[in-house]
Amino acid sequence: MRKTNIHELAFFGGTPIFTETLHVGRPNIGNRDRLLTRINQMLDQRWLTNNGPFVQELEQKLAGLLGVRHCVAMCNATVALEITARALGLHGEVILPSFTFVASAHSLQWQEITPVFCDVDPLTHNIDPAKIENLITPRTTGILGVHVWGRGCDVEALTAIAQKHHLRLMFDAAHAFACTQHGQMIGGFGDAEVFSFHATKFFNSFEGGAVTTNNDELAEKVRNMRNFGFAGLDHVISVGTNGKMSEISAAMGLTSLESLNDFIEINHNNYMDYASNLDGLPGIHLVQYDPKKRNNYQYIVIEVDETAAGISRNQLVGILHAEHIRARRYFYPGCHQMEPYCSYFPNASLVLPETEKLTLKVMQLPTGTAVGTNEIRQICDLIRFTITNSPEIQAQVGRTEY
């Protein structure tokens, strides 16, 4: 292998092993004919948005699948989080993990609610209930749990804390569509849960999201707020915004829903292929899913132990990128290290030791319908080659970081 910069590395024959880049979160596409039929029907009806028939059908089917009383479709999950927080009356401070996508924190800060970052359990990667009560102050009004990788939070512990301190409890379930916790579908825990149907999710509606709840009053508030506060044709009863899902997004959602089990099966097969090919590699730990629970397997997550692997997570990501494999560092560098939070809370890292560790060793690998057995084998062969030859690679690339 020639001596080169890590950004130019190509291990096999001097050219990248993939001619087409493999991305984390490349969209799954369901039955195109069914989708185009729905789009033509939408155009014939000339009903493009404003709670059309496809949105209503999608809401009904999602509520049935998740076993909840109400599902309110939204234009995206970030707006859904914002609307839900406002409908719950959150203000002051809300406790959440820093180990999450920044939209979780932004949805609060955007409304001048202060995000208070809590550390996570190093085994589950979810918010650690044991660390929450020390963060509660007279200004605390709620807890926002995040079901990271689709693995449910400790909802029983969080519910107990919320009830004890009279706090609202909501969940960012962006990763957890069609997953279960304690024998029931995620979607009905806490006061409300929010899902993402962004294109990068295994189940997508192009762009979209939803709020699910068993609280009738809250559902009505959320429905009004997503439509400028209207409660009727020309009767505005509250502040609101435009959070409505379009008909074309709902059409895609319905089409994706028809392929849901196929997508999950492909994800599961990919996960098992990764598990087999990565087995026994020093310094590489594949995040496990509980086989007793239903999971969507949409994330292939590994932790890289630099000491055992002989190479850092960042270096491994850089090498994969050079081979047209767009692995991702997640959730790097943590919300507390991003603006405006790193300016607001410059010493947050001192109370987030587990979060700090995870952000330096966690990465995602490509999966979904765009990836198959051969691609997974080649990706894992490259990781194995890199670790097996890490002393030589270190000598050539030095300590260059991605």
QUIGIBEL-V867391 format. One record per backbone hydrogen bond with DSSP energy under -1.0 kcal/mol. CO is the residue of the C=O (numbers start at 0). NH is the residue of the N-H. E is the energy in kcal/mol with one decimal. If there is no record, write none. Layout:
BEGIN
co=(CO;CO)
nh=(NH;NH)
e=(E;E)
END
This chain:
BEGIN
co=(4;11;21;30;31;32;33;34;35;36;37;38;39;40;41;41;47;51;52;53;54;55;56;57;58;59;60;61;62;62;69;71;73;75;76;77;78;79;80;81;82;83;84;85;91;92;93;94;95;97;97;100;101;102;104;104;105;107;107;108;113;115;118;120;125;127;128;131;136;138;140;141;142;144;145;146;147;152;153;154;155;156;157;158;159;160;161;167;168;169;170;171;172;175;178;180;183;191;192;193;194;196;197;204;205;207;208;209;210;211;212;214;215;216;217;218;219;220;221;223;223;224;225;226;228;234;240;242;245;246;247;248;249;250;251;252;253;255;256;258;259;260;261;262;263;264;265;266;267;268;269;270;271;272;273;277;280;282;284;289;293;299;300;301;302;304;305;311;312;313;314;315;316;317;319;320;323;324;325;327;333;334;337;339;340;344;346;347;351;352;353;354;357;357;360;362;363;367;371;372;373;374;375;376;377;378;379;380;381;382;383;384;386;388;389;390;391;392;393;396)
nh=(7;14;325;34;35;36;37;38;39;40;41;42;43;44;45;46;246;55;56;57;58;59;60;61;62;63;64;65;66;67;212;210;208;79;80;81;82;83;84;85;86;87;89;88;113;140;115;143;117;99;334;103;105;106;107;108;109;110;112;111;93;95;127;124;120;130;131;134;139;92;167;94;169;171;147;149;150;154;157;158;159;160;161;162;163;164;166;142;190;144;193;146;175;178;185;183;180;170;211;172;209;204;200;206;198;196;73;194;71;192;69;218;219;220;221;222;223;224;225;226;228;240;242;229;236;230;227;74;249;250;251;252;253;254;255;256;257;258;259;262;263;264;265;266;267;268;269;270;271;272;273;274;275;276;277;280;283;304;302;292;179;364;286;362;284;308;309;315;316;317;318;319;320;321;324;323;21;326;23;363;336;337;341;343;344;347;349;350;355;356;357;358;360;361;303;301;327;370;375;376;377;378;379;380;381;382;383;384;385;386;387;388;389;392;393;394;395;396;397;399)
e=(-2.2;-1.1;-3.3;-2.1;-3.1;-2.2;-2.0;-2.5;-2.5;-2.1;-2.6;-2.4;-2.4;-2.2;-1.3;-1.2;-2.9;-2.2;-2.2;-2.7;-2.7;-2.0;-2.4;-2.8;-2.4;-1.9;-2.3;-2.6;-1.1;-1.9;-1.8;-2.2;-1.7;-1.6;-2.5;-2.2;-2.9;-2.4;-2.5;-2.1;-2.9;-2.1;-2.4;-1.2;-3.0;-2.8;-2.7;-3.2;-2.5;-2.1;-2.1;-2.1;-2.9;-2.4;-1.1;-2.6;-2.9;-1.6;-2.2;-2.4;-2.2;-2.2;-2.2;-2.8;-2.9;-2.0;-1.2;-2.4;-1.7;-2.4;-2.3;-2.2;-2.4;-3.4;-1.7;-1.7;-1.9;-2.0;-2.3;-2.5;-2.1;-2.2;-2.6;-2.5;-2.3;-2.0;-3.0;-2.4;-3.7;-2.2;-2.3;-1.9;-1.3;-1.8;-3.0;-1.5;-2.8;-1.8;-2.7;-2.7;-1.7;-2.7;-2.1;-2.6;-1.1;-3.0;-3.1;-2.7;-3.0;-2.2;-1.8;-2.4;-2.0;-2.0;-2.7;-2.4;-2.1;-2.7;-1.9;-1.3;-2.5;-3.1;-2.7;-2.0;-2.9;-3.4;-2.9;-2.0;-2.0;-2.4;-1.8;-2.4;-2.7;-1.9;-2.8;-2.3;-1.3;-1.0;-1.2;-2.7;-2.4;-2.3;-2.4;-2.6;-2.7;-2.6;-2.5;-2.5;-2.4;-2.1;-2.6;-2.6;-2.2;-2.5;-2.5;-2.0;-1.5;-2.7;-2.7;-1.9;-2.3;-2.3;-3.1;-2.1;-2.3;-3.0;-2.1;-2.4;-2.5;-2.2;-2.3;-2.4;-2.5;-1.8;-2.6;-2.0;-2.7;-2.2;-1.2;-2.7;-1.9;-2.0;-2.5;-2.2;-3.3;-1.9;-1.7;-1.6;-2.5;-1.9;-2.3;-2.4;-1.5;-2.1;-2.6;-2.7;-1.6;-1.7;-2.4;-2.4;-2.1;-2.5;-2.7;-2.4;-2.0;-2.1;-2.8;-2.7;-2.6;-2.3;-2.8;-2.0;-1.4;-2.5;-2.9;-1.9;-1.4;-3.0;-2.2;-1.5)
END
